[in-house]
């Protein structure tokens, strides 16, 4: 299997569709949302980035299923969000989490990049008092890959 293609494809899927989904979710909630300025693959410290708002697709685990017919992977999607106020940050973190979750619910194949996927966990990290107003939303995406497509 070409594992790096999985991360590249998920990153491209997010890059092509996430800002539009953020706008849709924000309008439903009557909130302003900062769009994503930077997409990447791999881990960078979300509290010390040069560009905000940022989304990183981070490899987590990859293993063969017991039946040997598919691969199971988990991918961390890390969103670093910077806002002027803590209140705006809280709203935007919720919108980012909803938008990403709904994006994969609407298209579990991630644009035909995978056999099936779903968000299985979401974690919010808020800034400490006195720190810049940067929050991190980490979502874990569970992915099934059919070995036929190797």
C-alpha positions, 0 to 999 in steps of 0.5 A: 500500500502507498500510505503517503498517498492516503495522507496526500489524498485526504489533505487534497480532499480537505483543501478542496472542500473544507473552506466551503463547508466552513462557510456553510456551517458558519452561516447556519450558526450565524457566526463569522469564521476564519478560513484556512490559509495553510494546509499541510501533511505532518506535525508542526507545533500548532501554537507556533505556526507562521500561518493561521488558520491551519489544517494538518493531516498527521499520520497516526496508525496503519495496520492490516485488517485481520481478513488481510483484505483491507487496511485500517488507518487512523489519521489525525486532522489537526486544526490550529485556529487563531482569533482575537477573542476567546469567545470567537475562538470557542465558536470557531473551534465548534464550527471547525469540528462540525464542518470536518465531521459533516464533510466526512459524513456527507462523503465517507469515501473522501472523494473516492480516496478511501473505501470508507471513513468516519470521525471517531474522536474530537478533542479541543485544546484551549489556550492558557490565560495570558497566551495568544488566543490560539486553539487546537481542534484534533479529530481522529479519522478512522479509514478503511482502505480496500487492498484492491486499490493498491 
